[in-house]
Amino acid sequence: MQKTVYFFLLASFLMTITSADDETRVVNGKDAELGQFPYQALVLIRLANGKGALCGGSLLSAEWVLTAGHCVQGAESFEVTLGAVELKNNTNDSGRLTLSSTEFIRHEDYQAGSATNDVAVIKLPSKVTFTDRIQPVKLPTGKDSYAQQHVLVSGFGQQKDNGGVAQKLQYAPLTVISNTECMLVYGPAAIKTSNVCARGVNRESACHGDSGGPLVLEQDRTLVGVVSFGTLWGCERGLPVVYARVTEFRDWIKEKTNV
């Protein structure tokens, strides 16, 4: 079986400041309402080379955000925004909170070449106060495969291949597929027990800029995945996206954050 080449789902910082509104939703995504995804973090990364990138994240507690391991590669600092559904703060929104951080922990066994252990946590400079728009995500227990369960992905990523990132937080319904089915796209070497895959019925998908963002159960918003990578064939073909499986990293998260 030929292995499918994948790409990480992060976007360059340039795109976040030059993109215009696009009537095409992120692979059939929908606009999120204020407070609908109170655990969603918008993460702007300043890289050591002077460039930047856009990722997502999930608020774990008053001082920790979970994101993808590749999102912190070469990072010097982070601008983390909570309680927002707009990419830019154009309305002086008092419920929106932005903090700068330089502290992070990436999984010690992260491997960029194989996207193994693609998780990291960012420590906020001070504890945030929870509101109706800023709340920690629910973490999973047990080792459920989640196969065939309905989930939601959310983020500010690209709205279509080669398009601009979303100016408003987008979300889309997906269904978890088995790792065996996912291997038919990516090959058996690329999909590990520490991955979970999901795809949309109507070609909904995460895309560039959604890296590190949350995949949650539709029913109770339990966090089951962290956006990791997709195929080089693009985001609009309806192919599954691969996520870091949170149940496999639950002990690591607790060890690093005490959450």
Buried (B, 14 or more C-beta within 10 A) or exposed (E): EEEBEBBBBBBBBEBBEEBEEBEEBBBBBBEBEBBBBBBBBBBBBBBEEEEBBBBBBBBBBBBBBBBBBBBBBEBEBBBBBBBBBBBEEEEEBEEBBEBEBEEBBBBEEBEEEEBBBBBBBBBBEEEBEBEEBBBBBBBBEEEBBBBEBEBBBBBBBBBBBEBBBBBBBBBBBBBBBBBEBBBBBBBEEBBBEBBBBBBBEEBBBBBBBBBBBBBBBEEEBBBBBBBBBBBEBBBBEBBBBBBBBBBBBBEBBEEBBEB
